[in-house]
Structure formats: C-alpha cells, structure tokens
Amino acid sequence: MTKVGGRIVILKPRHDAKPLFPFTHDAWRSGDLTIRVVDTARIRSMGYETVTTDAALIVTRRDVTTRLRGSMICGS
C-alpha cells in the first residue's frame, strides 16, 4: 500500500516478482505504477534478530523512472 496524489493505492506483487522473504517481493504493481526493491546485500547494521542492508527503490509511473536510496530491514 502506498499513497499517490493523496489517494491510497493497493499494490500487488508483479507476475515476475521474486520473494525477498515471506510475504515480501521485489516488484509491486498497481495500474501504471511499478515499484521494485533492489537489495545490494551490503550490511549497514546487524543485531541479534535483524539485519539492515542498503537497498534501492525503483519507482516507475507513466514512463518516468525515479531511483531512490534506502534500506531494507529483515528480522524476526
């Protein structure tokens, strides 16, 4: 789920999405909006139950692509 133009958009995994971990995929889509998560596997921090890695979000809407830097947190 995300917000676009003040409206809530429900995203679903793309048909070619690969699982990152249970219930989370690397590609999501709703209409003309696609969001991809690219994990770099570079560890930023590691705790007892979590790992944080560098990641990129690639957002495409109406043939415009924006690449954002972020992080992915995986934990129990």
LOTI-939302 format. One record per residue: x, y, z of N, C-alpha, C in turn; residue in three letters; residue number from 1. Coordinates in steps of 0.02 Angstrom, whole numbers, always signed. Each point is the difference from the previous one (the first is absolute). Layout:
<pts>
pt nx: X ny: Y nz: Z cax: X cay: Y caz: Z cx: X cy: Y cz: Z r: ALA k: NUM
...
</pts>
This chain:
<pts>
pt nx: +42 ny: -58 nz: +0 cax: -42 cay: +58 caz: +0 cx: +45 cy: +62 cz: +0 r: MET k: 1
pt nx: -19 ny: +49 nz: -39 cax: +37 cay: +64 caz: -3 cx: -50 cy: +56 cz: -14 r: THR k: 2
pt nx: +24 ny: +60 nz: +5 cax: -43 cay: +58 caz: -13 cx: +26 cy: +37 cz: -62 r: LYS k: 3
pt nx: -43 ny: +13 nz: -48 cax: +18 cay: +35 caz: -61 cx: -52 cy: +54 cz: -13 r: VAL k: 4
pt nx: +22 ny: +63 nz: -3 cax: -45 cay: +55 caz: -13 cx: -55 cy: +5 cz: +53 r: GLY k: 5
pt nx: +16 ny: -16 nz: +62 cax: -48 cay: +4 caz: +54 cx: -48 cy: -59 cz: +5 r: GLY k: 6
pt nx: +9 ny: -50 nz: -44 cax: -45 cay: -59 caz: +0 cx: +40 cy: -62 cz: +18 r: ARG k: 7
pt nx: -32 ny: -46 nz: +36 cax: +31 cay: -63 caz: +18 cx: -3 cy: -47 cz: -60 r: ILE k: 8
pt nx: +57 ny: -31 nz: -16 cax: +5 cay: -47 caz: -55 cx: +20 cy: -68 cz: +29 r: VAL k: 9
pt nx: -38 ny: -51 nz: -17 cax: +15 cay: -68 caz: +23 cx: +44 cy: -33 cz: -52 r: ILE k: 10
pt nx: +60 ny: -19 nz: +20 cax: +48 cay: -33 caz: -45 cx: -6 cy: -75 cz: +7 r: LEU k: 11
pt nx: +13 ny: -35 nz: -55 cax: +2 cay: -73 caz: +0 cx: +66 cy: -22 cz: -30 r: LYS k: 12
pt nx: +26 ny: -58 nz: +20 cax: +63 cay: -23 caz: -30 cx: -8 cy: -6 cz: -76 r: PRO k: 13
pt nx: +52 ny: +22 nz: -36 cax: +0 cay: -9 caz: -73 cx: +3 cy: -74 cz: -17 r: ARG k: 14
pt nx: -20 ny: -18 nz: -60 cax: -1 cay: -70 caz: -21 cx: +70 cy: -30 cz: +0 r: HIS k: 15
pt nx: +52 ny: +40 nz: -9 cax: +69 cay: -25 caz: -3 cx: +38 cy: +15 cz: +65 r: ASP k: 16
pt nx: -35 ny: +18 nz: +53 cax: +33 cay: +18 caz: +63 cx: +31 cy: -61 cz: +33 r: ALA k: 17
pt nx: +58 ny: +13 nz: +31 cax: +35 cay: -53 caz: +37 cx: -8 cy: +15 cz: +75 r: LYS k: 18
pt nx: -8 ny: -52 nz: +40 cax: -6 cay: +12 caz: +72 cx: +65 cy: +24 cz: +31 r: PRO k: 19
pt nx: -4 ny: +50 nz: +44 cax: +59 cay: +22 caz: +38 cx: +2 cy: -38 cz: +66 r: LEU k: 20
pt nx: -56 ny: -5 nz: +33 cax: -12 cay: -42 caz: +58 cx: -76 cy: -8 cz: +5 r: PHE k: 21
pt nx: -26 ny: -41 nz: +44 cax: -72 cay: -14 caz: +0 cx: -43 cy: +63 cz: -4 r: PRO k: 22
pt nx: -47 ny: -1 nz: -46 cax: -51 cay: +52 caz: -11 cx: +30 cy: +66 cz: -27 r: PHE k: 23
pt nx: +62 ny: -1 nz: -20 cax: +32 cay: +60 caz: -28 cx: +33 cy: -18 cz: -66 r: THR k: 24
pt nx: -12 ny: +41 nz: -51 cax: +26 cay: -13 caz: -67 cx: +43 cy: +58 cz: -24 r: HIS k: 25
pt nx: +37 ny: -12 nz: -54 cax: +45 cay: +52 caz: -27 cx: -33 cy: +45 cz: -51 r: ASP k: 26
pt nx: -63 ny: -13 nz: -19 cax: -33 cay: +41 caz: -50 cx: -75 cy: +2 cz: +15 r: ALA k: 27
pt nx: -27 ny: +62 nz: -1 cax: -71 cay: +11 caz: +16 cx: -31 cy: +43 cz: -54 r: TRP k: 28
pt nx: -66 ny: -7 nz: -10 cax: -32 cay: +37 caz: -55 cx: -73 cy: +17 cz: +16 r: ARG k: 29
pt nx: -21 ny: +57 nz: -25 cax: -70 cay: +19 caz: -1 cx: -9 cy: +49 cz: -58 r: SER k: 30
pt nx: -38 ny: -21 nz: -51 cax: -10 cay: +43 caz: -58 cx: +65 cy: +18 cz: -34 r: GLY k: 31
pt nx: +14 ny: +66 nz: -7 cax: +61 cay: +22 caz: -33 cx: +58 cy: +10 cz: +49 r: ASP k: 32
pt nx: -8 ny: -20 nz: +63 cax: +51 cay: +8 caz: +51 cx: +34 cy: -67 cz: +14 r: LEU k: 33
pt nx: +67 ny: +0 nz: -5 cax: +40 cay: -59 caz: +17 cx: +54 cy: +21 cz: +48 r: THR k: 34
pt nx: +9 ny: -39 nz: +53 cax: +52 cay: +13 caz: +49 cx: +42 cy: -64 cz: +6 r: ILE k: 35
pt nx: +66 ny: +9 nz: -11 cax: +46 cay: -57 caz: +7 cx: +47 cy: +14 cz: +58 r: ARG k: 36
pt nx: +17 ny: -53 nz: +37 cax: +46 cay: +4 caz: +56 cx: +62 cy: -38 cz: -20 r: VAL k: 37
pt nx: +58 ny: +34 nz: +1 cax: +63 cay: -32 caz: -18 cx: +45 cy: +0 cz: +61 r: VAL k: 38
pt nx: +12 ny: -59 nz: +27 cax: +42 cay: -7 caz: +60 cx: +73 cy: -5 cz: -23 r: ASP k: 39
pt nx: +44 ny: +41 nz: +29 cax: +71 cay: -1 caz: -19 cx: +39 cy: -52 cz: +37 r: THR k: 40
pt nx: -29 ny: -27 nz: +55 cax: +33 cay: -49 caz: +43 cx: +59 cy: +30 cz: +39 r: ALA k: 41
pt nx: +7 ny: +66 nz: -1 cax: +50 cay: +34 caz: +42 cx: -30 cy: +12 cz: +68 r: ARG k: 42
pt nx: +27 ny: -30 nz: +50 cax: -29 cay: +5 caz: +68 cx: +18 cy: +67 cz: +31 r: ILE k: 43
pt nx: -52 ny: +37 nz: +21 cax: +9 cay: +63 caz: +37 cx: +6 cy: -13 cz: +74 r: ARG k: 44
pt nx: -43 ny: -43 nz: +26 cax: +3 cay: -17 caz: +71 cx: -29 cy: -70 cz: +10 r: SER k: 45
pt nx: +21 ny: -31 nz: +54 cax: -23 cay: -67 caz: +15 cx: -13 cy: -4 cz: +75 r: MET k: 46
pt nx: -59 ny: -24 nz: +19 cax: -17 cay: -9 caz: +70 cx: -10 cy: -74 cz: +14 r: GLY k: 47
pt nx: -29 ny: -14 nz: +56 cax: -12 cay: -70 caz: +18 cx: -54 cy: -32 cz: -43 r: TYR k: 48
pt nx: -50 ny: +39 nz: -19 cax: -55 cay: -27 caz: -40 cx: -14 cy: +37 cz: -64 r: GLU k: 49
pt nx: +40 ny: +51 nz: -17 cax: -12 cay: +38 caz: -61 cx: +65 cy: +13 cz: -38 r: THR k: 50
pt nx: -8 ny: +10 nz: -64 cax: +55 cay: +20 caz: -44 cx: -26 cy: +57 cz: -43 r: VAL k: 51
pt nx: +37 ny: +55 nz: -5 cax: -18 cay: +56 caz: -42 cx: +51 cy: +6 cz: -56 r: THR k: 52
pt nx: -24 ny: -1 nz: -62 cax: +44 cay: +5 caz: -58 cx: -19 cy: +62 cz: -41 r: THR k: 53
pt nx: +48 ny: +24 nz: -41 cax: -15 cay: +53 caz: -48 cx: -46 cy: -28 cz: -53 r: ASP k: 54
pt nx: -46 ny: +41 nz: -24 cax: -46 cay: -21 caz: -52 cx: -17 cy: +60 cz: -44 r: ALA k: 55
pt nx: -27 ny: -15 nz: -58 cax: -23 cay: +53 caz: -46 cx: -73 cy: -14 cz: -15 r: ALA k: 56
pt nx: -40 ny: +53 nz: -2 cax: -69 cay: -5 caz: -24 cx: -2 cy: +30 cz: -69 r: LEU k: 57
pt nx: -25 ny: -36 nz: -48 cax: -7 cay: +25 caz: -68 cx: -75 cy: +7 cz: -13 r: ILE k: 58
pt nx: -22 ny: +62 nz: -6 cax: -71 cay: +16 caz: -8 cx: -12 cy: +22 cz: -71 r: VAL k: 59
pt nx: -46 ny: -33 nz: -35 cax: -17 cay: +18 caz: -69 cx: -75 cy: +14 cz: -3 r: THR k: 60
pt nx: -17 ny: +59 nz: -27 cax: -70 cay: +20 caz: -9 cx: -4 cy: +43 cz: -62 r: ARG k: 61
pt nx: -46 ny: -18 nz: -45 cax: -9 cay: +37 caz: -62 cx: +65 cy: +10 cz: -38 r: ARG k: 62
pt nx: +39 ny: -53 nz: -5 cax: +64 cay: -1 caz: -37 cx: +53 cy: +45 cz: +29 r: ASP k: 63
pt nx: -7 ny: +22 nz: +62 cax: +51 cay: +38 caz: +36 cx: +27 cy: -44 cz: +56 r: VAL k: 64
pt nx: +66 ny: -8 nz: +2 cax: +31 cay: -43 caz: +50 cx: +41 cy: +43 cz: +48 r: THR k: 65
pt nx: -9 ny: -14 nz: +64 cax: +37 cay: +34 caz: +53 cx: +34 cy: -53 cz: +42 r: THR k: 66
pt nx: +64 ny: +11 nz: +14 cax: +39 cay: -47 caz: +40 cx: +16 cy: +33 cz: +67 r: ARG k: 67
pt nx: -19 ny: -34 nz: +54 cax: +9 cay: +26 caz: +68 cx: +44 cy: -47 cz: +40 r: LEU k: 68
pt nx: +42 ny: +28 nz: +43 cax: +41 cay: -40 caz: +45 cx: -37 cy: -10 cz: +66 r: ARG k: 69
pt nx: +7 ny: -58 nz: +28 cax: -32 cay: -14 caz: +64 cx: +32 cy: -59 cz: +34 r: GLY k: 70
pt nx: -37 ny: -32 nz: +42 cax: +25 cay: -59 caz: +35 cx: -55 cy: -52 cz: +5 r: SER k: 71
pt nx: +21 ny: -62 nz: +8 cax: -46 cay: -55 caz: +9 cx: +17 cy: -33 cz: +66 r: MET k: 72
pt nx: -52 ny: -9 nz: +41 cax: +11 cay: -29 caz: +66 cx: -35 cy: -69 cz: +1 r: ILE k: 73
pt nx: +37 ny: -50 nz: +16 cax: -25 cay: -68 caz: +3 cx: +10 cy: -24 cz: +72 r: CYS k: 74
pt nx: -52 ny: -24 nz: +29 cax: +5 cay: -24 caz: +69 cx: -58 cy: -44 cz: +20 r: GLY k: 75
pt nx: +6 ny: -28 nz: +58 cax: -54 cay: -43 caz: +25 cx: -46 cy: +38 cz: +46 r: SER k: 76
</pts>
